Amino acid sequence: MTRTVLERFSASHPRGSWPAEEFAAARRAEGTPAEVVMDLPTDAFLVVRPDTEEVSA
């Protein structure tokens, strides 16, 4: 499964992951699937959208 990064938020933000969670919630309210994941190497919260891959039989 591949993912598209919609936005990045610093993990050192005073509000923690809240800005990322709020951004993801707004995208979901618009109908875009979005979730927050932690990228440890860059110390950032990423809002990602799973990309759908068509599987041919």
HELIX and SHEET records of a PDB file:
HELIX    1   1 TRP A   18  ALA A   29  1                                  12    
SHEET    1   A 3 ARG A   3  SER A  10  0                                        
SHEET    2   A 3 ALA A  44  PRO A  50 -1                                        
SHEET    3   A 3 GLU A  35  ASP A  39 -1                                        
END                                                                             
